[in-house]
């Protein structure tokens, strides 16, 4: 009931994203039911039915990934102050997110079943003069348990993935014992060194950048709020370093550090701060392995695989494309992080610094969807080359390709919305400090241009190399 209330009270943009999830679920469910229809109409060819079911794993994975991206940007299931007091803690909100995802995907699976039954002629007669009844087993009774099992794959996989991705994580600092209670952890700083009650409660002891009050070597106690500084090599004294995440200028402009909560109002609560992505070597290795497998498949075609209702090609091309897609998805965050570093090179100005830091912060969110979109674009180019060599693709092939491409693009746009929500606090702070809006728009355009300058040539290169084995 709570999930229904949160779903009903959401904004139109949230409803649009949920409707897109339902549409993707409908397309995936229809493809799975068509696989069942092919198995019923060809009972003596179980290998062909298994192959079609394996092809459906790609749109199923794309739909689940899109549903996860939509669940991460849902403002109705975001932890807010006071919700834990009424029983809506992180675990309960995770359950609400999984339930909302299940409702959206089930809402899409129902029209898929109705359309499948309508094309079979089980409702009002066979439409389109029976053109679709040949591969839907119109004259064979439909096993309802098998159809419902196939339709339940998408809701079950999507809700389980959302529950695993948004599950509550232990935010205990490193070095803190598991048995340490909340009252004791409160007096334990992030460094893991416990303090006494008096040192913690002393005025100014928690001010960021001011240091921790400690006794002097002569036994006296320094004035609270002073920073423990170290002499510089030239004999001077280093000034205290302020953290960019916790320091902000006050009304007097003296740069006094302020205590910032762990989750600002504009930040998504599900993701803790992540380290720099380091998946570039693994992604490059998988990408090279995939291209090598595709090149080997071009020299020795071997067994041929057929798309559902479409052309045929070497069987090893599927394995090579899978490795290529995984490699691009793994290397995407590191490449995005590299774009941010390149933008800040060679004595950057304020605009390039802002755009580069934004890309480095958003690398973990938009990097993987960018890599997947590049893989889908290169796969679409290879499919077009394969279609030119054997122009026998059917409507199911076009539906599957459109579903995968649409989910990849929608996932990237949803990840961009999540990144915008994450930097909402920073944007509001810059506007309060007097930064003009054109600077923020220019930084966004610069980020998009840098990503396009790197990923577009990479996509074209991978697409050309992947299509070489398929050219006659």
Secondary structure in CASP SS format (residue, H / E / C, confidence):
PFRMAT SS
TARGET T0000
AUTHOR 0000-0000-0000
METHOD secondary structure of the structure
MODEL  1
X C 1.00
X H 1.00
X H 1.00
X H 1.00
X H 1.00
X H 1.00
X H 1.00
X H 1.00
X C 1.00
X C 1.00
X C 1.00
X H 1.00
X H 1.00
X H 1.00
X H 1.00
X H 1.00
X H 1.00
X H 1.00
X H 1.00
X H 1.00
X H 1.00
X H 1.00
X H 1.00
X H 1.00
X H 1.00
X H 1.00
X H 1.00
X H 1.00
X H 1.00
X H 1.00
X H 1.00
X H 1.00
X H 1.00
X H 1.00
X H 1.00
X H 1.00
X H 1.00
X H 1.00
X H 1.00
X H 1.00
X H 1.00
X C 1.00
X C 1.00
X C 1.00
X C 1.00
X H 1.00
X H 1.00
X H 1.00
X H 1.00
X H 1.00
X H 1.00
X H 1.00
X H 1.00
X H 1.00
X H 1.00
X H 1.00
X H 1.00
X H 1.00
X H 1.00
X H 1.00
X H 1.00
X H 1.00
X H 1.00
X H 1.00
X H 1.00
X H 1.00
X H 1.00
X H 1.00
X H 1.00
X H 1.00
X H 1.00
X H 1.00
X C 1.00
X C 1.00
X H 1.00
X H 1.00
X H 1.00
X C 1.00
X C 1.00
X C 1.00
X C 1.00
X C 1.00
X C 1.00
X H 1.00
X H 1.00
X H 1.00
X C 1.00
X C 1.00
X C 1.00
X H 1.00
X H 1.00
X H 1.00
X H 1.00
X H 1.00
X H 1.00
X H 1.00
X H 1.00
X H 1.00
X H 1.00
X H 1.00
X H 1.00
X H 1.00
X H 1.00
X H 1.00
X H 1.00
X H 1.00
X H 1.00
X H 1.00
X H 1.00
X H 1.00
X H 1.00
X H 1.00
X H 1.00
X H 1.00
X H 1.00
X H 1.00
X H 1.00
X H 1.00
X H 1.00
X H 1.00
X C 1.00
X C 1.00
X C 1.00
X C 1.00
X C 1.00
X C 1.00
X C 1.00
X H 1.00
X H 1.00
X H 1.00
X C 1.00
X C 1.00
X C 1.00
X C 1.00
X C 1.00
X C 1.00
X C 1.00
X C 1.00
X C 1.00
X C 1.00
X C 1.00
X C 1.00
X C 1.00
X H 1.00
X H 1.00
X H 1.00
X H 1.00
X H 1.00
X H 1.00
X H 1.00
X H 1.00
X H 1.00
X H 1.00
X H 1.00
X H 1.00
X H 1.00
X H 1.00
X H 1.00
X H 1.00
X H 1.00
X H 1.00
X H 1.00
X H 1.00
X H 1.00
X H 1.00
X C 1.00
X C 1.00
X C 1.00
X C 1.00
X C 1.00
X C 1.00
X C 1.00
X C 1.00
X C 1.00
X C 1.00
X C 1.00
X C 1.00
X C 1.00
X C 1.00
X C 1.00
X C 1.00
X H 1.00
X H 1.00
X H 1.00
X H 1.00
X C 1.00
X C 1.00
X E 1.00
X C 1.00
X C 1.00
X C 1.00
X C 1.00
X C 1.00
X E 1.00
X C 1.00
X C 1.00
X H 1.00
X H 1.00
X H 1.00
X H 1.00
X H 1.00
X C 1.00
X C 1.00
X C 1.00
X C 1.00
X C 1.00
X C 1.00
X C 1.00
X C 1.00
X C 1.00
X C 1.00
X C 1.00
X C 1.00
X C 1.00
X E 1.00
X C 1.00
X C 1.00
X C 1.00
X C 1.00
X C 1.00
X E 1.00
X C 1.00
X C 1.00
X C 1.00
X C 1.00
X C 1.00
X C 1.00
X C 1.00
X C 1.00
X C 1.00
X E 1.00
X C 1.00
X C 1.00
X C 1.00
X C 1.00
X C 1.00
X E 1.00
X C 1.00
X C 1.00
X C 1.00
X C 1.00
X C 1.00
X C 1.00
X C 1.00
X C 1.00
X C 1.00
X E 1.00
X C 1.00
X C 1.00
X C 1.00
X C 1.00
X C 1.00
X C 1.00
X C 1.00
X C 1.00
X C 1.00
X E 1.00
X C 1.00
X C 1.00
X C 1.00
X C 1.00
X C 1.00
X C 1.00
X C 1.00
X C 1.00
X C 1.00
X C 1.00
X C 1.00
X C 1.00
X C 1.00
X C 1.00
X C 1.00
X C 1.00
X C 1.00
X C 1.00
X C 1.00
X C 1.00
X C 1.00
X C 1.00
X H 1.00
X H 1.00
X H 1.00
X H 1.00
X H 1.00
X H 1.00
X H 1.00
X H 1.00
X H 1.00
X H 1.00
X H 1.00
X H 1.00
X H 1.00
X H 1.00
X H 1.00
X H 1.00
X H 1.00
X H 1.00
X H 1.00
X H 1.00
X C 1.00
X C 1.00
X C 1.00
X C 1.00
X E 1.00
X E 1.00
X E 1.00
X C 1.00
X C 1.00
X C 1.00
X C 1.00
X C 1.00
X E 1.00
X E 1.00
X E 1.00
X H 1.00
X H 1.00
X H 1.00
X H 1.00
X H 1.00
X H 1.00
X H 1.00
X H 1.00
X H 1.00
X H 1.00
X H 1.00
X H 1.00
X H 1.00
X H 1.00
X H 1.00
X H 1.00
X H 1.00
X H 1.00
X H 1.00
X H 1.00
X H 1.00
X H 1.00
X H 1.00
X H 1.00
X H 1.00
X H 1.00
X H 1.00
X H 1.00
X H 1.00
X C 1.00
X C 1.00
X C 1.00
X C 1.00
X C 1.00
X C 1.00
X H 1.00
X H 1.00
X H 1.00
X H 1.00
X H 1.00
X H 1.00
X H 1.00
X H 1.00
X H 1.00
X H 1.00
X H 1.00
X H 1.00
X H 1.00
X H 1.00
X H 1.00
X H 1.00
X H 1.00
X H 1.00
X H 1.00
X H 1.00
X H 1.00
X H 1.00
X H 1.00
X H 1.00
X H 1.00
X H 1.00
X H 1.00
X H 1.00
X H 1.00
X H 1.00
X H 1.00
X H 1.00
X H 1.00
X H 1.00
X H 1.00
X H 1.00
X H 1.00
X H 1.00
X H 1.00
X H 1.00
X C 1.00
X C 1.00
X C 1.00
X C 1.00
X C 1.00
X H 1.00
X H 1.00
X H 1.00
X H 1.00
X H 1.00
X H 1.00
X H 1.00
X H 1.00
X H 1.00
X H 1.00
X H 1.00
X H 1.00
X H 1.00
X H 1.00
X H 1.00
X H 1.00
X H 1.00
X H 1.00
X H 1.00
X H 1.00
X H 1.00
X H 1.00
X H 1.00
X H 1.00
X H 1.00
X H 1.00
X H 1.00
X H 1.00
X C 1.00
X H 1.00
X H 1.00
X H 1.00
X H 1.00
X H 1.00
X H 1.00
X H 1.00
X H 1.00
X H 1.00
X C 1.00
X C 1.00
X C 1.00
X C 1.00
X H 1.00
X H 1.00
X H 1.00
X H 1.00
X H 1.00
X H 1.00
X H 1.00
X H 1.00
X H 1.00
X H 1.00
X H 1.00
X H 1.00
X H 1.00
X H 1.00
X H 1.00
X H 1.00
X H 1.00
X H 1.00
X H 1.00
X H 1.00
X H 1.00
X H 1.00
X H 1.00
X H 1.00
X H 1.00
X H 1.00
X H 1.00
X H 1.00
X H 1.00
X H 1.00
X H 1.00
X H 1.00
X H 1.00
X H 1.00
X C 1.00
X C 1.00
END
